[in-house]
Amino acid sequence: MKKVVVVVILIICVIFLIIKNFRNVKNTEKMDNSVVYENNNEIKTDDNSSEINDWKLVLVNYENELPKDFEPELSSIDKTRKFDSRAIEYLMQMLQDMKSQGYRNIWPQSTYRSIARQEEIFNKKIQTYIASGKSKEEAEKLTLQKINKPGTSEHNLGLAVDFNNVDYNFEKSKEYNWLMENAENYGFILRYPRDKKDITKVDCEPWHWRYVGEENAKKMNELNMCLEEYIKYLKENN
C-alpha cells in the first residue's frame, strides 16, 4: 500500500513539473513577441507595438525614444554622411535619377547623427538661448521647437535625410515638387507635412524625408497619413 502511495505522489510531482515547464515556455514566447530586433539592437515595445515589426516603420518621436546604446548598421554616402545600410541604395538611386532627369540642385545635407552628436547639438542650442538672456526653462522649450531631444530624432535612427540648406525655400524648388511626385517610388515620404503638425508635434519640414519602403510609402500617401497615423492604422487592421 505504501509503495502505491509513493508511486502516486511521484506521478503527481512529475505532472506538476511538466505543467510548470510548459507555462514557462509560453511566458518566454510572449516576452519574445514584445521585442523588435533592429540591427542587433533590442527596441523594447509594449504589447500593442509588437504587432509592427517592420524595421522600416520604427517610430521615433517625442513619445518613442531609442535605446541609449542604439547603433544602426551604416554605409557611407560620402566622407561625412552615412545612412542605414539596408536603405542607402534607394536614397542613392533616387538622387541619381533626379539628376539624370535634370534636377541637379539636390544634395543630402544631413543624414545619420549619433545620439551623442544629437545631444551635443541640442545642448549647444540651449546654451545659445541662455547666452541671449533666456532662462534655462525657456531655452529648453525654444530648443525643442527646432531640435529633437537626443534619442527622439529620426536622424539617430539612420533612415532620415534633410535635403539642401534645410530652409523653407526648398518647398518652392522644382526638386521638392519632384520628390512630392516620385519619392514614394523609392520608399521615401515627407515626414512632417504641414497638415499633420497636431499629430507629429513637429512644424512642417519640407526638407526632411524618411525611408519607410516603397509599399508603405505609397499606401501612406494614398491614405494621406503621417507615420504615426499609419502605424495606428496597421495595428487596427492587423
Secondary structure, 3 states (H helix, E strand, C coil): CHHHHHHHHHHHHHHHHHHHHHHHHHHHHHHHHCEEEECCEEEECCCCHHHCCCHHHCCCECCECCCCCCCCCEEECCCCCEEECCCHHHHHHHHHHHHHCCCCCCCEEECCCCHHHHHHHHHHHHHHHHHCCCCHHHHHHHHHCCCCCCCCCHHHHCCEEEECCCCHHHHHCHHHHHHHHHHHHHCEEECCCHHHHHHHCCCCCCCEEEECCHHHHHHHHHHCCCHHHHHHHHHHCC
